Amino acid sequence: MIRYADATVANVCALVDAEKPAWRTDAQTRTAAIVAAGAFSKGAPSWSDIKAIFMRLQSNKCAFCEFPLGGEFAGKATQDVEHFRPKNEVKAWPNKAKKPPYTFNTGGTGSGYYWLAYDLSNYAAACKACNTARKSNYFPIAGVRGAAANTAVELNAVEQPYLVFPLGEADEDPESLITFAGLVALPAHDADGHAHRRGRITIDFFALNQREELWEDRFRTIYALFDAVEITKTNANPNRVEIARRRIEDMTSIAGAQAACARSFLRLIDADPQKAWDYYVAAEEFITDNRKKRAPKLG
Ligand SMILES: [Zn+2]
């Protein structure tokens, strides 16, 4: 997952007002009814109406795993507006059937954050694999569940959430908590503490190291980035070097596939060229093996 630096809550509000002028007023009316009832119930406005705004802010990538969301047209059917804090009940994570077991508190169960159901600071666009299969109604925390009607800022103070929120100003930069060794996501902090646990749990929660579709994007990123850097160092043609330089810029920008992994790998090329070469060779082998495995067997 990465941070969307210019996706501040104020920016999101301005974008929603420009595209759907009545949305926030309708959301306020709806929220007042929900708060009066003390429980979530669905009605107008629809968060799907503003999904495309979040997809654009996120360069059409999932907020949590960076998997491509497939563009606005396809995304309308295949992607979700994710409620960061669940609007319905909160389930205990990890549940008993799932590993890994943590020896420390991860928050248990709770009632849903119904008052944030129509709050723009509680939304992000997410792929089905992250939202439906994994995020669901979970919201692991280190502290205690906050009180009804509290804002996200107030809740963060008492709850100390483990998952990182992608909107720029609302939380820490995910890259201060998660780094990459080649394609493998790791907590950026080694010593046990809240920062280490946030990284560890976010990686485990979204299965960032178990999903083959993410390995493939990371390996392709490593493969392409290494070649582009090599061109900037060895090619005598200044036009070729300039194009390679722009490719590096693109791959490590918010628009790049698996950009957090790309930025870690770019740093590694400088810091430890031999290790970077080893990852490059592994990436090439993975891509070649996968192509062979997928080739249709005829005859
Ligand atoms: Zn995802």
Residues whose N, C-alpha, C, O or C-beta is under 5 A from the ligand:
A	BS01	ZN	C62 F64 C65 E66 F67 C127 C130
